[in-house]
Amino acid sequence: MTVFAAADTPLRARAVCEAIDLETAPNTVNNVRLKLKRLVERGVLVEPEQGLFTQPRP
């Protein structure tokens, strides 16, 4: 979540992988994307556009 706290704009799954030092192989990016989508479903993150993720702003 610190990745999103430090970001000024919404992030894509690939950018999240790069920020947390994961490899950017397609399987890894897809797994991170699925986890981000689950966080959207739980209300932890929002997806303002398809593929872009950010924290909800008050």
Backbone as XML, in Angstrom:
<?xml version="1.0"?>
<chain id="A" units="angstrom">
  <residue number="1" name="MET">
    <atom name="N" x="0.821" y="-1.186" z="0.000"/>
    <atom name="CA" x="0.000" y="0.000" z="0.000"/>
    <atom name="C" x="0.867" y="1.252" z="0.000"/>
  </residue>
  <residue number="2" name="THR">
    <atom name="N" x="2.106" y="1.137" z="0.417"/>
    <atom name="CA" x="2.980" y="2.306" z="0.404"/>
    <atom name="C" x="3.268" y="2.769" z="-1.016"/>
  </residue>
  <residue number="3" name="VAL">
    <atom name="N" x="3.198" y="1.831" z="-1.960"/>
    <atom name="CA" x="3.398" y="2.190" z="-3.369"/>
    <atom name="C" x="2.314" y="3.172" z="-3.794"/>
  </residue>
  <residue number="4" name="PHE">
    <atom name="N" x="1.081" y="2.913" z="-3.396"/>
    <atom name="CA" x="-0.025" y="3.781" z="-3.789"/>
    <atom name="C" x="-0.020" y="5.086" z="-3.000"/>
  </residue>
  <residue number="5" name="ALA">
    <atom name="N" x="0.447" y="5.044" z="-1.751"/>
    <atom name="CA" x="0.515" y="6.257" z="-0.941"/>
    <atom name="C" x="1.531" y="7.238" z="-1.516"/>
  </residue>
  <residue number="6" name="ALA">
    <atom name="N" x="2.599" y="6.717" z="-2.089"/>
    <atom name="CA" x="3.643" y="7.568" z="-2.648"/>
    <atom name="C" x="3.328" y="8.040" z="-4.063"/>
  </residue>
  <residue number="7" name="ALA">
    <atom name="N" x="2.391" y="7.392" z="-4.736"/>
    <atom name="CA" x="2.089" y="7.726" z="-6.131"/>
    <atom name="C" x="1.088" y="8.879" z="-6.217"/>
  </residue>
  <residue number="8" name="ASP">
    <atom name="N" x="1.334" y="9.770" z="-7.155"/>
    <atom name="CA" x="0.421" y="10.898" z="-7.383"/>
    <atom name="C" x="-0.677" y="10.549" z="-8.373"/>
  </residue>
  <residue number="9" name="THR">
    <atom name="N" x="-0.427" y="9.548" z="-9.197"/>
    <atom name="CA" x="-1.381" y="9.148" z="-10.222"/>
    <atom name="C" x="-1.697" y="7.665" z="-10.066"/>
  </residue>
  <residue number="10" name="PRO">
    <atom name="N" x="-2.795" y="7.192" z="-10.657"/>
    <atom name="CA" x="-3.094" y="5.758" z="-10.624"/>
    <atom name="C" x="-1.980" y="4.947" z="-11.281"/>
  </residue>
  <residue number="11" name="LEU">
    <atom name="N" x="-1.807" y="3.725" z="-10.811"/>
    <atom name="CA" x="-0.738" y="2.858" z="-11.308"/>
    <atom name="C" x="-1.299" y="1.640" z="-12.028"/>
  </residue>
  <residue number="12" name="ARG">
    <atom name="N" x="-0.560" y="1.149" z="-12.987"/>
    <atom name="CA" x="-0.870" y="-0.113" z="-13.648"/>
    <atom name="C" x="-0.151" y="-1.233" z="-12.903"/>
  </residue>
  <residue number="13" name="ALA">
    <atom name="N" x="-0.586" y="-2.448" z="-13.134"/>
    <atom name="CA" x="-0.007" y="-3.606" z="-12.447"/>
    <atom name="C" x="1.492" y="-3.720" z="-12.716"/>
  </residue>
  <residue number="14" name="ARG">
    <atom name="N" x="1.925" y="-3.440" z="-13.923"/>
    <atom name="CA" x="3.355" y="-3.513" z="-14.257"/>
    <atom name="C" x="4.149" y="-2.515" z="-13.412"/>
  </residue>
  <residue number="15" name="ALA">
    <atom name="N" x="3.627" y="-1.304" z="-13.223"/>
    <atom name="CA" x="4.317" y="-0.295" z="-12.419"/>
    <atom name="C" x="4.397" y="-0.722" z="-10.957"/>
  </residue>
  <residue number="16" name="VAL">
    <atom name="N" x="3.354" y="-1.402" z="-10.472"/>
    <atom name="CA" x="3.380" y="-1.910" z="-9.101"/>
    <atom name="C" x="4.465" y="-2.974" z="-8.973"/>
  </residue>
  <residue number="17" name="CYS">
    <atom name="N" x="4.567" y="-3.857" z="-9.943"/>
    <atom name="CA" x="5.621" y="-4.884" z="-9.931"/>
    <atom name="C" x="7.004" y="-4.243" z="-9.887"/>
  </residue>
  <residue number="18" name="GLU">
    <atom name="N" x="7.203" y="-3.231" z="-10.707"/>
    <atom name="CA" x="8.500" y="-2.558" z="-10.733"/>
    <atom name="C" x="8.780" y="-1.864" z="-9.404"/>
  </residue>
  <residue number="19" name="ALA">
    <atom name="N" x="7.766" y="-1.278" z="-8.792"/>
    <atom name="CA" x="7.952" y="-0.546" z="-7.542"/>
    <atom name="C" x="8.303" y="-1.466" z="-6.374"/>
  </residue>
  <residue number="20" name="ILE">
    <atom name="N" x="7.808" y="-2.706" z="-6.415"/>
    <atom name="CA" x="8.106" y="-3.635" z="-5.315"/>
    <atom name="C" x="9.155" y="-4.673" z="-5.714"/>
  </residue>
  <residue number="21" name="ASP">
    <atom name="N" x="9.886" y="-4.371" z="-6.771"/>
    <atom name="CA" x="11.012" y="-5.197" z="-7.233"/>
    <atom name="C" x="10.636" y="-6.631" z="-7.580"/>
  </residue>
  <residue number="22" name="LEU">
    <atom name="N" x="9.477" y="-6.804" z="-8.222"/>
    <atom name="CA" x="9.118" y="-8.109" z="-8.773"/>
    <atom name="C" x="9.482" y="-8.124" z="-10.252"/>
  </residue>
  <residue number="23" name="GLU">
    <atom name="N" x="9.708" y="-9.319" z="-10.779"/>
    <atom name="CA" x="9.989" y="-9.392" z="-12.204"/>
    <atom name="C" x="8.734" y="-8.983" z="-12.980"/>
  </residue>
  <residue number="24" name="THR">
    <atom name="N" x="8.924" y="-8.496" z="-14.189"/>
    <atom name="CA" x="7.797" y="-8.020" z="-14.978"/>
    <atom name="C" x="7.408" y="-9.029" z="-16.057"/>
  </residue>
  <residue number="25" name="ALA">
    <atom name="N" x="7.566" y="-10.303" z="-15.736"/>
    <atom name="CA" x="7.121" y="-11.361" z="-16.637"/>
    <atom name="C" x="5.597" y="-11.320" z="-16.708"/>
  </residue>
  <residue number="26" name="PRO">
    <atom name="N" x="5.025" y="-11.706" z="-17.836"/>
    <atom name="CA" x="3.563" y="-11.649" z="-17.985"/>
    <atom name="C" x="2.793" y="-12.353" z="-16.876"/>
  </residue>
  <residue number="27" name="ASN">
    <atom name="N" x="3.253" y="-13.521" z="-16.437"/>
    <atom name="CA" x="2.552" y="-14.235" z="-15.370"/>
    <atom name="C" x="2.560" y="-13.453" z="-14.062"/>
  </residue>
  <residue number="28" name="THR">
    <atom name="N" x="3.670" y="-12.844" z="-13.748"/>
    <atom name="CA" x="3.773" y="-12.071" z="-12.515"/>
    <atom name="C" x="2.858" y="-10.854" z="-12.570"/>
  </residue>
  <residue number="29" name="VAL">
    <atom name="N" x="2.871" y="-10.147" z="-13.694"/>
    <atom name="CA" x="2.024" y="-8.964" z="-13.851"/>
    <atom name="C" x="0.550" y="-9.357" z="-13.752"/>
  </residue>
  <residue number="30" name="ASN">
    <atom name="N" x="0.168" y="-10.461" z="-14.372"/>
    <atom name="CA" x="-1.226" y="-10.909" z="-14.299"/>
    <atom name="C" x="-1.626" y="-11.278" z="-12.874"/>
  </residue>
  <residue number="31" name="ASN">
    <atom name="N" x="-0.733" y="-11.926" z="-12.135"/>
    <atom name="CA" x="-1.033" y="-12.276" z="-10.743"/>
    <atom name="C" x="-1.215" y="-11.026" z="-9.890"/>
  </residue>
  <residue number="32" name="VAL">
    <atom name="N" x="-0.366" y="-10.037" z="-10.094"/>
    <atom name="CA" x="-0.496" y="-8.781" z="-9.349"/>
    <atom name="C" x="-1.798" y="-8.088" z="-9.738"/>
  </residue>
  <residue number="33" name="ARG">
    <atom name="N" x="-2.140" y="-8.100" z="-11.008"/>
    <atom name="CA" x="-3.386" y="-7.476" z="-11.474"/>
    <atom name="C" x="-4.599" y="-8.129" z="-10.805"/>
  </residue>
  <residue number="34" name="LEU">
    <atom name="N" x="-4.591" y="-9.453" z="-10.700"/>
    <atom name="CA" x="-5.692" y="-10.156" z="-10.041"/>
    <atom name="C" x="-5.784" y="-9.772" z="-8.560"/>
  </residue>
  <residue number="35" name="LYS">
    <atom name="N" x="-4.650" y="-9.640" z="-7.904"/>
    <atom name="CA" x="-4.652" y="-9.237" z="-6.495"/>
    <atom name="C" x="-5.168" y="-7.810" z="-6.343"/>
  </residue>
  <residue number="36" name="LEU">
    <atom name="N" x="-4.790" y="-6.939" z="-7.264"/>
    <atom name="CA" x="-5.272" y="-5.560" z="-7.216"/>
    <atom name="C" x="-6.786" y="-5.508" z="-7.439"/>
  </residue>
  <residue number="37" name="LYS">
    <atom name="N" x="-7.289" y="-6.344" z="-8.344"/>
    <atom name="CA" x="-8.739" y="-6.397" z="-8.588"/>
    <atom name="C" x="-9.479" y="-6.876" z="-7.340"/>
  </residue>
  <residue number="38" name="ARG">
    <atom name="N" x="-8.893" y="-7.832" z="-6.608"/>
    <atom name="CA" x="-9.510" y="-8.289" z="-5.356"/>
    <atom name="C" x="-9.550" y="-7.167" z="-4.328"/>
  </residue>
  <residue number="39" name="LEU">
    <atom name="N" x="-8.505" y="-6.364" z="-4.282"/>
    <atom name="CA" x="-8.492" y="-5.226" z="-3.368"/>
    <atom name="C" x="-9.535" y="-4.183" z="-3.761"/>
  </residue>
  <residue number="40" name="VAL">
    <atom name="N" x="-9.810" y="-4.060" z="-5.047"/>
    <atom name="CA" x="-10.878" y="-3.162" z="-5.509"/>
    <atom name="C" x="-12.227" y="-3.686" z="-5.027"/>
  </residue>
  <residue number="41" name="GLU">
    <atom name="N" x="-12.443" y="-4.994" z="-5.144"/>
    <atom name="CA" x="-13.703" y="-5.590" z="-4.696"/>
    <atom name="C" x="-13.916" y="-5.387" z="-3.198"/>
  </residue>
  <residue number="42" name="ARG">
    <atom name="N" x="-12.840" y="-5.370" z="-2.429"/>
    <atom name="CA" x="-12.927" y="-5.204" z="-0.976"/>
    <atom name="C" x="-12.986" y="-3.728" z="-0.557"/>
  </residue>
  <residue number="43" name="GLY">
    <atom name="N" x="-12.827" y="-2.830" z="-1.502"/>
    <atom name="CA" x="-12.909" y="-1.409" z="-1.206"/>
    <atom name="C" x="-11.614" y="-0.780" z="-0.727"/>
  </residue>
  <residue number="44" name="VAL">
    <atom name="N" x="-10.523" y="-1.526" z="-0.801"/>
    <atom name="CA" x="-9.230" y="-1.001" z="-0.371"/>
    <atom name="C" x="-8.651" y="-0.078" z="-1.442"/>
  </residue>
  <residue number="45" name="LEU">
    <atom name="N" x="-8.833" y="-0.446" z="-2.700"/>
    <atom name="CA" x="-8.387" y="0.347" z="-3.842"/>
    <atom name="C" x="-9.587" y="0.681" z="-4.715"/>
  </residue>
  <residue number="46" name="VAL">
    <atom name="N" x="-9.401" y="1.614" z="-5.637"/>
    <atom name="CA" x="-10.399" y="1.906" z="-6.648"/>
    <atom name="C" x="-9.738" y="1.791" z="-8.017"/>
  </residue>
  <residue number="47" name="GLU">
    <atom name="N" x="-10.556" y="1.531" z="-9.022"/>
    <atom name="CA" x="-10.082" y="1.404" z="-10.395"/>
    <atom name="C" x="-10.807" y="2.468" z="-11.229"/>
  </residue>
  <residue number="48" name="PRO">
    <atom name="N" x="-10.238" y="3.699" z="-11.293"/>
    <atom name="CA" x="-10.920" y="4.773" z="-12.007"/>
    <atom name="C" x="-11.075" y="4.499" z="-13.501"/>
  </residue>
  <residue number="49" name="GLU">
    <atom name="N" x="-10.116" y="3.823" z="-14.090"/>
    <atom name="CA" x="-10.170" y="3.371" z="-15.479"/>
    <atom name="C" x="-9.697" y="1.924" z="-15.492"/>
  </residue>
  <residue number="50" name="GLN">
    <atom name="N" x="-10.084" y="1.221" z="-16.523"/>
    <atom name="CA" x="-9.685" y="-0.178" z="-16.604"/>
    <atom name="C" x="-8.161" y="-0.290" z="-16.614"/>
  </residue>
  <residue number="51" name="GLY">
    <atom name="N" x="-7.641" y="-1.053" z="-15.667"/>
    <atom name="CA" x="-6.200" y="-1.298" z="-15.601"/>
    <atom name="C" x="-5.433" y="-0.308" z="-14.760"/>
  </residue>
  <residue number="52" name="LEU">
    <atom name="N" x="-6.079" y="0.743" z="-14.266"/>
    <atom name="CA" x="-5.412" y="1.727" z="-13.415"/>
    <atom name="C" x="-5.962" y="1.592" z="-11.991"/>
  </residue>
  <residue number="53" name="PHE">
    <atom name="N" x="-5.056" y="1.550" z="-11.025"/>
    <atom name="CA" x="-5.449" y="1.324" z="-9.639"/>
    <atom name="C" x="-4.882" y="2.438" z="-8.762"/>
  </residue>
  <residue number="54" name="THR">
    <atom name="N" x="-5.677" y="2.847" z="-7.767"/>
    <atom name="CA" x="-5.240" y="3.869" z="-6.814"/>
    <atom name="C" x="-6.012" y="3.718" z="-5.526"/>
  </residue>
  <residue number="55" name="GLN">
    <atom name="N" x="-5.560" y="4.408" z="-4.490"/>
    <atom name="CA" x="-6.282" y="4.415" z="-3.223"/>
    <atom name="C" x="-7.469" y="5.379" z="-3.349"/>
  </residue>
  <residue number="56" name="PRO">
    <atom name="N" x="-8.559" y="5.081" z="-2.665"/>
    <atom name="CA" x="-9.676" y="6.018" z="-2.692"/>
    <atom name="C" x="-9.280" y="7.325" z="-2.008"/>
  </residue>
  <residue number="57" name="ARG">
    <atom name="N" x="-9.679" y="8.410" z="-2.591"/>
    <atom name="CA" x="-9.376" y="9.728" z="-2.022"/>
    <atom name="C" x="-10.576" y="10.237" z="-1.244"/>
  </residue>
  <residue number="58" name="PRO">
    <atom name="N" x="-10.341" y="10.794" z="-0.061"/>
    <atom name="CA" x="-11.475" y="11.307" z="0.742"/>
    <atom name="C" x="-12.083" y="12.570" z="0.155"/>
  </residue>
</chain>
